[in-house]
């Protein structure tokens, strides 16, 4: 599995318009989306968003090609080690390559079917955390989600898969920049604590999952 970083303006427009307003785990608007609607009102269209993004990129002296190269180099430094850890924990490997699309939005969705996720630019401090967080969802899906989401329902599955990323703070802490952790969402706080407790007892992802479901 190789993660390839790319900037695609249409993807950036989609991410800001569709995920900036709210998401399944957070009803609040992102800061960038708030600025978008300050400029264009509550119902910005693709043309408005394109103009906003281009101005944001210009005002912040962003060169997308340089950031793509910087992100790729940063990720490639830890990619193999991360995969070794994830494959050991989940007992599976991700066979297909994955695209990581850059966005000015500060909320980063993923798409299992398309094999892609988003990362925020231009600040690369959170790059590794975001990438590992989203890829953790891929591992969770192919290990459990394919067979379990329908059994337990999308809402419960979402809560568990989001909470499982707390294991990054334990198993991948040496791959994260100093001071950066996977915080998760406040509504999953108790579940994340339970996962850490179970993990310390078992170090077995199947036993953790079975306890949670």
C-alpha positions in Angstrom: 0.0 0.0 0.0 1.4 3.4 -1.0 -0.1 6.7 -0.1 0.3 9.3 -2.9 -0.4 13.0 -2.1 -2.0 15.2 -4.6 -3.7 18.6 -4.9 -6.9 18.7 -6.9 -8.9 21.9 -6.9 -12.2 20.2 -7.6 -11.6 17.9 -4.6 -10.8 20.9 -2.4 -14.0 22.6 -3.5 -16.0 19.5 -2.7 -14.4 19.0 0.7 -15.1 22.6 1.8 -18.7 22.7 0.5 -19.7 19.3 1.7 -17.7 18.7 4.9 -17.0 22.3 6.0 -20.5 22.9 7.2 -20.9 19.8 9.3 -20.1 16.1 9.5 -21.4 13.0 11.1 -19.3 13.5 14.2 -19.4 17.2 14.5 -22.3 19.6 13.8 -20.1 22.7 13.9 -18.7 24.6 11.0 -15.0 24.6 10.3 -13.1 27.9 10.7 -12.4 27.9 7.0 -16.0 27.3 6.1 -17.0 30.1 8.5 -14.8 32.5 6.6 -16.3 31.2 3.3 -19.9 32.1 4.3 -18.7 35.5 5.7 -17.6 36.3 2.2 -20.4 34.7 0.2 -23.4 34.1 2.5 -24.9 30.9 3.9 -25.2 29.1 0.6 -22.0 29.4 -1.3 -21.8 27.7 -4.7 -18.9 26.0 -6.4 -17.9 29.2 -8.3 -17.8 31.2 -5.0 -15.8 28.4 -3.3 -13.3 28.2 -6.2 -12.7 32.0 -5.9 -12.4 31.7 -2.1 -9.9 28.8 -2.3 -7.7 30.6 -4.9 -7.7 33.7 -2.8 -6.8 31.7 0.4 -3.9 30.0 -1.4 -2.7 33.3 -2.8 -3.0 35.2 0.6 -1.2 32.4 2.4 1.6 32.2 -0.2 0.8 28.5 -0.7 2.5 26.6 -3.6 0.5 23.4 -3.8 3.2 21.6 -5.8 5.8 22.3 -3.0 3.4 21.2 -0.3 2.6 18.0 -2.1 6.3 17.2 -2.3 6.9 18.2 1.3 3.9 16.1 2.6 5.0 13.1 0.5 8.5 13.2 1.8 7.3 13.6 5.4 4.9 10.7 5.1 7.4 8.4 3.3 9.7 8.7 6.3 7.3 6.8 8.5 5.1 4.9 6.0 6.8 1.5 6.2 7.0 1.6 10.0 3.4 2.6 10.3 2.2 -0.2 8.0 4.2 -2.8 10.0 2.5 -1.6 13.2 -1.0 -1.5 11.7 -0.7 -4.8 10.0 0.5 -6.5 13.2 -2.4 -5.1 15.2 -5.1 -5.7 12.6 -3.7 -8.9 11.1 -4.4 -7.6 7.5 -2.7 -5.5 4.9 -4.1 -2.9 2.6 -3.5 -4.1 -0.9 -4.5 -1.1 -3.0 -2.8 2.3 -3.2 -4.5 5.3 -1.6 -4.7 8.9 -2.6 -4.3 11.7 -0.1 -5.9 15.0 -1.4 -4.8 18.3 0.1 -7.4 20.7 1.2 -7.6 24.1 2.9 -10.5 22.8 5.0 -9.7 21.9 8.6 -11.9 18.8 8.6 -10.6 15.8 6.7 -13.0 13.0 5.4 -12.1 9.7 3.9 -13.7 7.4 1.3 -13.1 3.7 1.5 -14.7 3.0 -1.9 -12.6 5.5 -3.7 -9.5 4.7 -1.7 -8.8 8.3 -0.6 -8.7 10.7 2.3 -8.0 14.4 2.8 -5.2 16.2 4.7 -5.2 19.9 5.7 -2.7 22.3 4.2 -0.5 24.3 4.6 0.4 23.4 8.2 2.2 20.0 8.1 2.4 19.6 11.9 -0.7 17.5 11.9 0.0 15.6 8.6 1.1 12.3 10.2 -1.7 12.3 12.8 -4.3 13.0 10.1 -2.9 10.4 7.7 -2.6 7.7 10.3 -6.0 8.5 11.7 -7.7 8.1 8.3 -5.7 5.0 7.4 -6.7 3.5 10.8 -10.3 3.7 9.5 -9.3 1.8 6.4 -7.7 -1.0 8.5 -10.7 -1.1 10.8 -13.1 -1.3 7.8 -11.3 -4.2 6.1 -10.8 -6.0 9.4 -14.3 -5.5 10.9 -16.5 -3.1 9.1 -17.3 -5.1 6.0 -19.0 -7.8 8.1 -20.0 -5.8 11.3 -21.4 -2.5 10.2 -24.7 -3.9 9.1 -24.9 -6.1 12.2 -24.4 -3.3 14.8 -25.6 -0.4 12.7 -23.8 2.5 11.2 -24.0 4.8 14.3 -22.4 2.2 16.6 -19.8 1.2 14.1 -18.9 4.9 13.6 -18.5 5.4 17.3 -16.2 2.4 17.6 -14.1 3.0 14.6 -13.5 6.7 15.6 -12.6 5.6 19.1 -10.2 3.0 18.0 -7.9 5.7 16.7 -6.8 6.3 20.3 -4.5 3.3 19.9 -2.4 5.6 17.7 -1.3 7.4 20.9 0.0 4.1 22.3 1.3 2.1 19.4 2.3 4.9 17.0 3.4 7.6 19.5 7.0 7.5 18.2 5.7 8.4 14.7 3.8 11.5 15.9 5.5 14.9 16.2 6.2 15.9 19.8 3.0 17.2 21.5 0.6 15.9 18.9 -1.9 13.2 19.9 -5.1 11.8 18.4 -7.8 13.5 20.6 -11.0 12.1 19.1 -14.4 13.6 19.6 -15.8 14.4 23.1 -18.8 12.1 22.6 -16.5 9.2 22.3 -14.4 10.0 25.4 -15.6 7.2 27.6 -15.4 4.6 24.8 -11.9 5.6 24.1 -10.9 5.2 27.7 -12.5 1.7 27.6 -10.5 0.8 24.5 -7.2 1.8 26.2 -8.1 -0.3 29.2 -9.0 -3.3 27.1 -5.9 -2.9 25.0 -3.6 -2.8 28.0 -5.2 -6.1 29.2 -5.2 -8.0 26.0 -3.1 -6.4 23.2 -5.6 -8.3 21.0 -7.7 -6.3 18.6 -10.2 -9.1 18.1 -10.9 -9.4 21.8 -11.2 -5.6 22.1 -13.7 -5.5 19.2 -15.8 -8.3 20.7 -16.0 -6.5 24.0 -17.1 -3.3 22.3 -19.8 -4.9 20.1 
